[in-house]
Amino acid sequence: MAGNDGDGSDFAVLGGGCFWCIEAVYRKVEGIRSVTVGYAGGTTADPSYEQVCTGRTGHAEVARIDFDPALITLADVLSIFFRAHDPTTPNRQGADVGTQYRSVILYAGERQREIAVQALAEAQASGRFGRKIVTEVIPLGQFYRAEEYHQRYFEKNPLAAYCRLVIAPKLNHLVSEPIPFLKL
């Protein structure tokens, strides 16, 4: 989920459905230095997109979110995460179905695990969801960067059907909620 690369920035690795959606949201958040989409949480070394799509590698589509802790906290990053997807649907976000689309927070140390567990408890207690949150909180292990054509997908392909029909409405919905740090 989060860690520190020694340069004053922290990172979180989060899966909440298609990684293009999570990436598009966090590229609009103040204090985020970079977002890289990839795969984590599985057993196959250096998987391809095609392999992950089979559901047999165990990986989730995830985004590595590098952020400046002087501007935004990990708890804030996770608060946005729980607003950016439906954490109550196992292995599914909208029409995207499969274990690769599960809701997951991958942590890189005990402190980050504690923050994730607390954020999940707060999201559940908020009453916003009406159902039990199924988000997994698991150790990070290895993060594998996705193929280049997946990086900055929404930015590079705003007229693609998935971007117009799924990502843009998700971003527009977030505008309707006052979310600190979001700059839409």
ABEGO torsion letter per residue (X at the ends): XBBBAGAGBBBBBBBBEBAAAAAAAAAABBGBABBBBBBBGBABBGBBAAAAAAGAAGBBBBBBBBBBAAABBAAAAAAAAAAABBAABBGBBEABBEAAABBBBBBAEAAAAAAAAAAAAAAAAAGAAGBBBABBBBBAEBBBBBBAAABGAAAABAABAAAAAAAAAAAAAAAABBBBGBBX
